Amino acid sequence: MKLWIMRHASFIARTVLVQNGNVEQAVRLINRIMGREGFLEQYRLTRYYEKPYQTRRRINYTKCKAIYNEDMDRKIEFLLRKNRVEPYPGYC
């Protein structure tokens, strides 16, 4: 990946520089910027009417997913921590 893409300021009115006529790379970059800022997700949610029960299910699912991910991150961090006390000293 080119260095200028990584340093591209994504907050400047959501514009993308097209260099050397490489439009495909610019489109990928603008899609990444819009995805990071949540435009595409907001568009997908408001494209069709969502019934109230579907909204409740979606919100509850995202809450449960966030709780699960937080719990798994905590467990992984616990397992990967360093400088632990040796549980069985002298045992190889």
Stockholm file with secondary structure:
# STOCKHOLM 1.0

chainA/1-92         MKLWIMRHASFIARTVLVQNGNVEQAVRLINRIMGREGFLEQYRLTRYYEKPYQTRRRINYTKCKAIYNEDMDRKIEFLLRKNRVEPYPGYC
#=GR chainA/1-92 SS CCHHHHTCCTTSTTCCCCCTTCHHHHHHHHHHHHHHHTHHHHHHHHSSCCCHHHHHHHHHHHHHHHHHHHHHHHHHHHHHCSSCCCSSTTCC
#=GC SS_cons        CCHHHHTCCTTSTTCCCCCTTCHHHHHHHHHHHHHHHTHHHHHHHHSSCCCHHHHHHHHHHHHHHHHHHHHHHHHHHHHHCSSCCCSSTTCC
//
